[in-house]
């Protein structure tokens, strides 16, 4: 009887993991398509700025914002383009600190929601697979911490790099990867040390 219960839990966990993987793949496929279009428009805007075609650059960055309305990078680049054109009011609308705080807050909320959803899925899978609710809770809490940190870093790092005059499109990925890796290890191993040892 015990063997059947273990097999049933493992089947349930495998089914949940496969379902989550399929849903994740569909989401990733859609995101990749949007990301390619977004990056192409950013590159088009950068190329236009390189030849001082600010009208084409502003149009490209506006198109990128139509795809990702909350993109800090597109707002910063469009705001800088407007500043070069002498349209200070439009520039300030894209570059104000209030906009930056709104983006940071929204990204933190999205990161928290993603963290919660993935934490529930992975925590349930771990509990079903290993039968240890404490391990599931540690993994779930670490997922939430890591995804919130990734969302915050994904907005704050490009903003900070732009303030220092460094192109965020070139340098952000290195810093973002480092932050998410360090936070991920610290969150999981720290929580595991506190609650499991």
Secondary structure by P-SEA (a helix, b strand, c coil): caaaaaaaaaaaaaaaaaaaaaaaaaaaaaaaaaaaaaaaaaaaaaaaaaacaaaaaaaaaaaaaaaccccaaaaaaaaaaaaaacaaaaaaaaccaaaaaaaaaaaaaaaaaaaaaaaaaaaaaaaaacccaaaaaaaaaaaaaaaaaaaaaacaaaaaaaaacccccccaaaaaaaaaaaaaaaaaaaaaaaccc
